[in-house]
């Protein structure tokens, strides 16, 4: 295995709140000649947990990641920290899963192609063939993984195989219209992001925006969240909405909703890839 080096790192940590945490971490970094480029922290009064994200730069050039992680593990043990270190140049590797709707996938592919997404889309998997040409036009491998009641287990095993084959960090459900099994949700805990319209649970099933139009809604929106076994109830990463009036028809409402879904998912994937999101029970801490 090749040695991974970098000169900029993101340090994420959480622990029971108490005195001396920032001082201890800052001293550790200073002793190894790291300059702090950005530091964010939050103490949750409800859970009594402390969260911190630090972006550091080595004053001595390239640093061996494995060595830094080993040293950090000792610090974590001494201070009781849940601590992770990642090099800034290590871009998240994404497997995007999609069905027939293209708006979220198209947005992510475009952002990735122009360098506006701090991650690499290494593969796309779909239970339909509809978006193969769009995916392959961007030079991204497309995998058709059909799903039926009889083949669901085999299909999910194939997804696990893709995660392993492409060394995937994060799975993005970009309007993937299949429910993942409890076991796959557990396997991808904290590593899978979903997007859905924020009109849930009021308008379930097909064509939710048409249902919303029929009820005369005054706002439309979207929610990006981590995937859990509780359908559409995982920790929320990002949300957005827009007020609407009576003049919009159902198709216009749908188009507006799709735009909101695409940008909300992109913001959530970006925040996750930049290690700005930290789990806090069934909630999240999201640093700007």
Secondary structure, 3 states (H helix, E strand, C coil): CCCCEECEEEEEEEEECCCCHHHHHHHHHHHCCEEEEEEEEEEECCCCEEEEEEEEEECCCCEEHHHHHHHHHHHHHHHCCEEEEEECCCCEEEEEEECCCCHHHHHHHHHHHCCCCCEEEEEEEECCCCCHHHHHHCCCEEEECCCCCCCHHHHHHHHHHHHHHCCCCEEEECCCCCCCCHHHHHHCCCCEEEEEECCCCCCCCCCHHHHHHHHCCCEEEEEEEECCCCCCCCCEEEEEEEECCCCCCHHHHHHHHHHHHHHHHHHHHHHHHCCCEEEECCEEEECC
